[in-house]
Amino acid sequence: MAIMAKIASCEVLDCSYNRGDGGCHTMAITVGDTSCPMCDTFTHKAERAGDLGVYGGVGACRADDCRYNESLECKADFISVGKHSDHADCKTYTPK
């Protein structure tokens, strides 16, 4: 059975799923496309979202050139998410 890569930390405090504690409180995120390892689940709304009892994982990864990507699944033990320009990126992304 595959284990979902967990989100160890998220520095993106303006995401609705980050309650200010550095955690991601959605069930799972999708990491972007081949041009950028962007967190496609990033949502900027005044309303806070997710569940405080949940710490997210990576549901899918579309960053084809990442060394942790195997069949669109993230095989890293955990990832970190950080701010890049006006969006959130997977900071664990490592080119093959």
C-alpha positions in Angstrom: 0.0 0.0 0.0 1.3 3.4 -1.0 1.8 6.1 1.7 0.9 9.7 0.8 3.8 12.2 1.2 2.9 14.5 4.1 3.2 18.2 4.1 5.6 18.9 7.0 5.3 22.7 6.8 3.6 25.4 4.8 5.0 29.0 4.9 2.1 30.4 2.9 0.2 32.1 5.6 -2.3 33.8 3.2 -3.6 30.4 2.1 -7.0 29.5 3.5 -5.9 26.1 4.4 -3.0 27.4 6.6 -4.5 28.5 10.0 -1.4 30.4 10.9 0.3 27.4 12.5 2.4 26.5 9.5 0.3 23.4 8.8 -1.8 22.6 5.8 -5.3 21.6 6.9 -6.7 20.1 3.7 -6.8 16.3 3.0 -4.5 16.5 0.0 -2.9 19.0 -2.4 -2.1 18.8 -6.1 1.4 19.9 -7.1 1.5 21.8 -10.4 2.6 21.2 -13.9 5.9 20.7 -15.7 6.8 24.4 -15.7 6.5 25.1 -12.0 6.0 22.9 -8.9 3.1 25.1 -7.8 0.6 24.1 -5.1 -2.6 24.0 -7.2 -4.7 23.8 -4.1 -3.5 27.2 -2.8 -6.6 29.3 -2.1 -6.6 32.9 -1.0 -9.9 33.8 0.7 -10.7 35.6 3.9 -12.6 32.5 5.0 -10.4 29.8 6.7 -10.9 26.3 5.3 -10.0 22.7 6.1 -10.1 20.9 9.3 -7.7 21.7 12.2 -7.3 17.9 12.9 -6.1 17.2 9.4 -2.5 17.7 8.2 -2.4 17.4 4.4 -0.5 15.3 2.0 0.3 15.3 -1.7 -2.6 13.7 -3.6 -1.0 14.1 -7.0 2.1 15.6 -8.5 2.2 16.8 -12.1 5.9 18.0 -11.9 7.2 15.4 -14.4 10.8 16.3 -14.0 10.9 16.0 -10.1 13.0 13.2 -8.8 10.3 12.3 -6.3 7.6 11.9 -9.0 6.7 8.3 -9.9 3.6 7.8 -11.9 2.2 11.2 -10.8 2.6 10.2 -7.1 5.1 12.0 -4.7 7.5 9.5 -3.3 9.2 12.0 -0.9 8.6 11.2 2.8 7.4 14.7 3.3 7.4 18.1 1.6 7.5 21.8 2.5 5.5 24.4 0.7 6.7 28.0 0.5 5.8 31.3 -1.2 7.1 32.0 -4.7 6.0 35.3 -6.3 2.2 35.3 -5.9 1.7 31.6 -5.4 2.7 28.6 -3.4 5.4 26.1 -4.6 6.6 22.7 -3.4 10.0 23.6 -1.9 11.0 19.9 -1.9 10.9 19.8 -5.7 14.2 18.5 -7.0 14.9 18.2 -10.7 15.9 14.7 -12.0 
